[in-house]
Amino acid sequence: MKKLLIASTALVATAGMASADITISGHAAAGIYSGLGNKNAVATAVPAVAAVADANATGYLNLATDEVPVSAETFSGDGIYSNAGVDFTMTGATDNGISFSASVNIDAGMEVDTGDFELDGKDGGTAGLGSVSMTGAFGTLTFDDGGIENLYSDSLTNADVSYATTIGAVSLTVAHDTAAAVDSANSLSAGYTASGMAFTLTASEAKAGTSTKLAVAYALNDTVSLTGKSDQAAGAESVQTIGAKTTLNGVSVSVESANNSTWDVDLGYSAGGFALTYGVDETDGWTATATSALGGGATFAAGVDSNDSMYAGVSFAF
């Protein structure tokens, strides 16, 4: 990582600037892949199947008229990926105590999403503007056109501007999508922690109403924690989820179960820069990954899953 500290008078000719800092970092990755999910999978409408619940009067889909939008997931063939990028982060502060930051990134090459076993495709190598934010006693105001995730769910449309502040013991964030319809433009998140319990409430507007999610986490001790969540998506039935996680001597076990008959079990082991994970869910779908720190900012990573997807390669941080 290279760091440049430039005198403020060399950056701007405006009075009131206290300092400016430009940080330059780089990253690269290369490896092989096979059968990864394609990022450009599209949703299509297909005829309904029998005995699938629906909101019509009978409680089931009408096979003659109803269609269900499903994800037409496609998978890649075999290939090699390699990519590299440079990130510029600029920070500064005014004399009256307002700090600000902006970022620009340039990425090129074939990219894979190892977390989701997904082939992201080629990045064009063009410069992209990240977020621009200002922070002071008033809170933090962030601008990022289409780059701020919806606070309720990252599957919903991204927002363009957000405001975060703290009111007493409550942290509050509000995000707004300027291009969205009036009834689906806003989302919010509120958090509160007391006596070892952390509460988080998230909500988002939607055409069908308001979606809300209330989550609570409690640390029993240094090794065991419990979680609970109630998720009420607009126009859908509420889903309640409970979970537990324990970690001891590098071994972790996490279980989660919901009232809609879904569940997850995740196992992990880490020691000396090496980590193994294995996860399985109610569909018998599973993933297994391994990572190892090679030193000097290099990391080896490999993974396989129940869809016969795999990747293996090395990433670098500069």
LINVEN-V424935 format. One line per field, one symbol per residue. psi: psi as a letter, one per 40 degrees, with the letter a starting at -180 (. if undefined). burial: I if it has 9 or more other C-alpha atoms within 8 Angstrom, else O. A space follows every 10 residues. Layout:
# LINVEN-V424935
psi = ???
burial = ???
This chain:
# LINVEN-V424935
psi = hihhhhidee diehiehdii hhhhiiiiii aiihfihhdf iihihiiiii fhiieadeei ihdddiihhi hghiiiaiih ihiiihhhhh iaiideehii iiihihiiah iigddefhhd ahheeihhha ihihhadeah hhhgheehih ddheeihiid iihhihhbeh hhhhihhdei idefeiiihh ihhhfehhhh hiiiiideah hihhihhhhd aeehiiiiih hgiheiiihh hiiihihhfe hihhihiief fiiihhiihi hfehiiihii aeeehiihih ihheifeihh iiiiaeefii ihahiih.
burial = OOOOOIOIOO OOOOOOIIII IIIIIIIIII IIIIIIIIOO IOOOOOOIOO OOOOOOOOOI IOIOOIIOOO OOOOOIOOOO IIIIIIIIII IIIIOOOIII IIIIIIIIII IIIOOOIIII OOIOOOOOOI IIIIIIOOII IIIIIIIIII IIOIOOIIII IIIIIIOOOI IIIIIIIOOO OOOIIIIIII IIIOOOIIII IIIIIIOOOI IIIIIIIIIO OOIIIIIIII IIIIOOOOII IIIIIIIOOI IIIIIIIIOO OIIIIIIIII OOOIIIIIII IIOOIIIIII IIIOOOIIII IIIIIOOOII IIIIIIIO
